[in-house]
Amino acid sequence: MFGSKTSKINDIVPEKSYELIMENKDNPDFVILDVRTPGEFSESHLEGAELLNYQSPDFKDKVQELDKNKTYLVYCRSGMRSAAGADLMVKLGFENLYNLVGGIMGWESCGLPVK
């Protein structure tokens, strides 16, 4: 049945993501999670982001080590890997998730800052 599943993933556009980050910049329970490769991360990333490579064979194991009580803003290059990563996180018991729609490409196209 359509619409019967309640999602724990909040899709969020870049401008709203920026607001969320600014509101939580001093919140230790808010984590920006970059699921791209180390090479992509070194080119540019959101300030304060932690790298957890979705394509790494131990991605699931690394996710299981994260604190399920924290809130995560997950992003990648265009939004595909972050959506898949956030979906896995829900399956592993995470409940407070945001997926950056359009990924860092969308973020940068809005003129928002990167490191």
SULSULBEL-V650138 format. One line per field, one symbol per residue. burial: 1 if it has 9 or more other ideal C-beta (glycine too) atoms within 8 Angstrom, else 0. A space follows every 50 residues. Layout:
burial->???
This chain:
burial->00000000100111001101100100000111111100001000110010 11110000100110010001111111101111111111110101001111 111111110101010
